[in-house]
Structure formats: C-alpha cells, structure tokens
Amino acid sequence: MRGGINWLIASEQDRERMLEMDARLRDVRMMAFGVFAIGFVASGPWIGWEPLPLLLIAAVFFAAADKVAARSARPEYWIFGAWVGAQLVIASAVLLTAAPESLVAVFLAVPVVTLSTRFSGRGIVAGVAITVALLCAVLFGTDAGAVIDYPPLLLTPLALILGIAILSTALMHSELQYRSESVVDPLTRLLNRKALENRVAELSQQALTADAPVGLVYCDIDHFKEVNDTVGHACGDEILVRVAELIRDQLRAFELAYRTGGEEFLIVLPGVGLGDTADLAERLRAAVARHPFPSGVMMTMSCGAAASGPDSRFDFSALWAGADEALYRAKREGRNRVSLAPGSDRRPTIAALPA
C-alpha cells in the first residue's frame, strides 16, 4: 500500500521536487549564511554580536537535518522542521537586538523565499502563518506599546513577508507547470527518464553520506504489443494507465515509479534491500495478473529485481543492468514472474498463473 502521503506531500512527484530543490539549495544556503555573517559582523557595533552564534546554530541545525533527511522515509518533516528552526533562530535574534525596533526582523522574510521552492499549497500557508505568528509574538511580546505607537514596526516586515510569499508562489506555479510538462509522462502521469536522471544524481550524492541499499524493480507488460494490435491503441493506452495506477498503489511515497519505455516501468526504492525489493516486485506482478482490464483482457507482467549492498559503492548503471538482465531472464523462462539479478542468493518467485 502507498504510505507517507501527508499534509506536506501530496504525491511522489511532490517529494521528488522537494528533494531535488533542497539538494540544489544546500550550497546556495551556505553562501547566504556567509553573506549574513559578514553583514552581522559589520553591523555588530550597532546591533550587537548576538546574531552571530545564532547563525552558527542555524547552519549546524540545517547540516544535521540534511543528514537525517537523507535516511528518513519522510524527509519533508525534517526539511520543514529545519525551516521552522531557522525562523525560530531569527526570532531569537530579534529578541536579542532591541526588539521591536530591531532591523533583524526583516530577515524573517528571507526563508519565506525558499518555501515555494520545496513545498506547495499547505506547506506554504503553514510556513507563512508560522512566520507571521513569530513576528507578532516577538514584537508585541517585547514592547506592545512601541508597536501600537508606531505600526510600521510591524507593518513593514509583515508586508515584506506576505509580498514575497505571493510572488514566490506565482513563480512556483509556473515552475510546477514546466516541471510537469518536462518530467511527467503525459499518459500514465508517472515520472519519465529525465526525472530519473535527476533522481540518480541525488541518490549518488546521498550514497556518499548514507550507507543504505537501493532497490530497483524493472517491469515489462507481457505480450503488450500483440494485445495493442488486437484490441486497439486506445485500449492499449488504458492498459498502460491502469498498470501505472496499480504500481502507484503499491508504493510508499518515497518510492518512485518511472515509465522508461513503451510498456516498461522502473521503480526506485531508496533504503530497501533485495528481500523487500523482491517482495514488492511480486506484489506488483500479482496485482497486474488479477486485475480486470478493459475489453475483458487479462494481462501479466514480468519483473526483474536488484538491490545494491549497504557496503558496496552505489553504481546505478550496474544496478539497472542487473535488474534488466533479471527481467529478460523472467521473459525467457515463461513470463508472469519475478527474477532476481545475477548473483542474488534468493530464489526467484514463479507465478502461479500461466503466462
């Protein structure tokens, strides 16, 4: 069953986008921290030196969150938690630098820019609400009279926060539309090869810091071309859509499926060893075999399963080649079955149904 869908992540595509964008932001974030540090050092004689250790705390917190997120089944919670932590650090800096007159309050708007690059919808609303609540709590909690006497102390950073949220959300919608057109297969709504290339780069980076296996299931619908020629391309397209839905229904949200060819699908399973990878492959095979397709057609699917070892160097090309070889062995041995990559010590699963 699919798991891990939550209020921050509505689909595997959302998580794919979040992870990709977060990886791209890491180096930029460190550069931004450097710029902030220079600014705080230059402003220290006037605003005090308190923001500097807080900035260091934020940098360490983000680095720790990145490492934990790389191993987590739900990395969005860690990423969002790090974001909230940054806002708490900024709010603390405001408290320590003559709030509510502190110029540091405007820095609460900076993390809002990154919200829409990683989250959508409810994540953005939650982040903006947390930011506004922190701003009001800090300003009114320290000197409500000053804010009431001079409202721009609140209204200026508030307008900046909301304005940035609106502009970045508009950019997010444009980026999502482009991303959908470029990395999502228009028929099955699964991710395509371009998205797979991005994911492979991310997995390679994660492999440098996390000794975790990666499982692959490579699937091919049996006799699809013959069925397509017999019942028509419209029915064939519907079969592809149904198979894609069956695949999605068996995956957790951090497990991603890609359409890599006409009737070929690849499932990437971060942190999953060979045994669980083979079990998933068998569930996928069985789900297709028992599903009633349009025009009364009964379809089957062959699968090849492979997984990298926790102590071996991650080589996606070699891993996919192993899954590909296993798939074609399943085809040669009669179809409608699961076969494991060469060198695996687990016996293949043979289908109970005829090919």
N, C-alpha and C positions, 0 to 999 in steps of 0.2 A: 504493500500500500504506500501511497505517497505520504510523506511526512515532512515536517519542518516548515510548511507554509504558515505564515503568521502575519501579524499586523504590520510588520515592516517589509515583508517579502511576500508578494502575491503569486509569484511563479518562479520557475527555474531561470527564466530569462532575466527576471529582476535581479536574482542573486548573481548571475553571470556578469551582468552590467556592473553591479556594485563591486564585485571582487576585482574586475578589470580596472575600473576607475580608481579604486582605492590603491591598487598597485601603482598606477600612474602618478598618484598624488604624493606618494611617500617622499620621493626626492624633492619635489616642489615644496612640500610641507617643511622639510628640514631647512631649505633655503629661506622660507618665510620666517621660521624661528630665528635664523641668523640675522635677518633684517630687523626683526623685533628686538633682538638682543642689542644690536647696535643702537637702535633708537632709544631703548631704555637706558643704556649706558650714557648716551649723550644727554638725556633728559634727567639723569639721576640727581644732579644738584637741585633741581626744582621740584621733582615729583617724589624723590626718594628712591632707594635701591631695592625696595621690597619686591617689585615685579620680576627681578632677575632670577632669584631662586624659584619663584613660582613658574617661570618659563621653563626652567630646567626640569621641574617636576612634571610639567605637561609633556615635554619631549620624552622623558623616561616612560611616562604612562602610555603614550602612543606606541613607543617601541615595544613595550610589554604586550599591549593589546594586539599588535600586529602578529607577534609570535603565537599568542594563544589562539587568535582567529584562524591562523593557518592550519591549526589542528582541530578546530571546532566544527561540529556538524551544523551549527547555526552561527556563522561568523558575523552575521549582521548585528547580533546583540552586542558583541564585543566592539565592533566598529562604531555603533551608535553610542555605546557606553563611553568609549574614548572621546567621542564628540561632546557628550554631555560633561565629561570630566574637564575638557578644555574650557567649556563655558563656566564651570564652577571655579576653575583657576582664575579666569579673567575677572569673575565677580569678586573673588577674594582680593585680587589686585586693586580693584576699585575701592573696596573697603579700607585697604591699607594706604591709599593715596588720596586722602582728603575728599572722600565721597561726601555729598553728591556732586561737588564741583570738579571731580577728577576727570581729566581728559581720557583716562584709560577706559572709561565707559563705552566709548565708540568702538573699542576693539571687540565688544560683544557682537558686532555686525560681521566681523571677518569670517568666523566659522560658518555663518549662515550661507555664505557663498558656496561652500562645499556640500551643503545638504543636498541640493538638487543634482549634484554630480554622482551621488551614490544612492539616494533614496528618491522615492516618488510618493505623491499623494499624502498618505497619513504620516509618513516619516518626516516630510517637510513641515506639515502642520504641527506635529508634536515638537519638532526642534524649534520652530519659531515661538510656539507657546512657552516652552521652557525658557527660551532666551528673554522673552518679554517679562515673564514672571520673575526671573533673576534680576533683571534691570529694575523693575518696580520694587522688589524686596530690598535690594541694596540701597536704592536712592531714598525710598520712604523709610526704611528701617534705620538709616543713619541720621537723616535730618529732613523729616517730612515738611517742616516749616519752610526750609530753604527751597524745596521743590514747589511748594504751593505759592511762595512769593515770586519765584522765577521759573515758570513752567518750562521754558526752553531747556532746562537741565534734563528734563525727561523727554520732551517732545522731539528734540534734535536727534538723540540716538535712537529713539523709537521710530521716527520717520526713516532714518537710515536703515535700520533693521528690516522694516516692512518693505521699503523700496527695493532693497537688494533681494529679498525673498521673492517679490513679484517678478523682477527682471530675470533672476536665475531660473525661476520656474518656467517662464516663457522659453528660455533657451533650452531647458530640459525637454520640453515637449517637442521642440524642433529636433533635438538630438535623438530622442526616442524614435521619432518617425524615421529619421535617416537610418538609425541602427536597425529598426525593424525591417526596413527595405533591403539592407545590405547583409544582415547576418541571420535572418529568419527565412526558412523555406516557405514560400507563399502557399503551397498546397497543404502540407502537413502541419505547419506552424512550429516545426522543430527547428533547432539551430542548424546552420549549414556549415560547409567546410571552412569558410572564412572565420566563423565564430570558433571553430575547432582550433584553428591556428592560434588564435588569441589565447584560448584556454591552455593549449600545450605550453606556450611561453610562460604562462602563470604557474602551471604545475612544475615546470622545470625550475623556476625560481623558488617555489615552496620546498622542492626537494633538497635544496641547499641548506635549509634550516630545520626541516621536519623529516625524520626517518620513518616515513609511513608508506605503506604499499599503495599502489594504484591499480585498480582492476579495470579491464576492458571486456565488453561483450560486443562481438561483431555479428550482426544478424542479416540474414538474407531470406526473403519470402520465396518459398519453393514454387517452382513452375509458374512464376508470376507472368512471364511473357506469354506463355501459352494461354493462361486464363485471360489475360488482357486482350489477346487476339480473338478469343472465343466470345467473351461477354461484352466486349467493347471498352474503349478507353475511359468513358465516363464511369463505368462500374469499376474499372481498374483504379481510377483516381480515388473512388470512395473506399476501396480496399486499403489503399495506402493511408488514407486519413484515419480509418478505423484502427489499423495496426499502430499508427503513431499514438492514438489515444490509449490503446492497450499498454503500450510501452510506458507512457507518462503515468498511467495509473499504478504501475508497479514501482515507481521510483520515489525516493525521498528527494526533497527539494534541492539538495546539494549534489545530487546525481543527475548528470545532464545527458540528454539524448540528441544525436545529430543524424540528419539524413545525409549520407555521404555519397549516394548514388541513386539510381532509379528505384530499386527496391531494397537497398542496403541501408542499414542503420548501425550506428556505433554508440554505445553507452559508456560513459566515462565515470568511474566510481572512485573518487578520492578516498584514501584511507581504508579501502576494502581489499582484503586478501583473496587468495584464489578460491578458498572454500565458499565464502559468501558470494563471490562473483559467479561461480558455477551454479549456486542455488538460485540466484536471480535469473541467470540465463534459462534455467529450467522452468521457472515461473513464467517467463516471457513466452517460451515455446509452448507451454501448456495453455496459456491464455489465448494465444492465437489459434491453437488447434481446436479448442472447444467453442470458439466464437462463431455465431451465425452471421455470415457476411451477406451482402446484397445478392439478389438473384439466386439465393439458395446455395451459393458457392461455399464450400468448406476449404479453408486454406491451412497450410502448415508453414513453419518457419524453422530454419536451421540456424544454429548459433555456435560460434567459437568463443571460448573464454580464455583469458590470460590475465596474469597479475604480476606486477613487479615485486621483488622481495624487499622486505624492510631494510635489509643491509646492502642491497645492490644499488649501483648507480642508475638513476632514472633515465631510460632511453626510450622515448615514446615510439620512435620509428621501429625499433626492435620489438617492442611490446605489441604494436599493431600488427607487425608482420607475423608474430606468433599467433595472435587471435585470427588473422586471415588464414594462416595455414590450418588452424584448427577448424575454421568454418568450412573450408573446402574438403577437409577430411570427413566432416559430417555429411557433406553433399555426396561424396564418393561412397560412403557407407550406407546410403539409403535415404538421406534427408529426414526432416522432422525429428531432429535430435540435437543434443549438445555434445560438443567435443572440446577437449582441453588442449592448450598449446603444448607443443613438443617439450618433453622433459618434465611435465607435471606428474606428480605421484598419485593423483586422484583419478579413479576410473571415470570415463565419460558416462553421461546419462543417456540411455537409449529410450526412445519414445515408445509408449505402449500402443499408440495408434499407428496404423500403416501409413507409409509415405504417400 
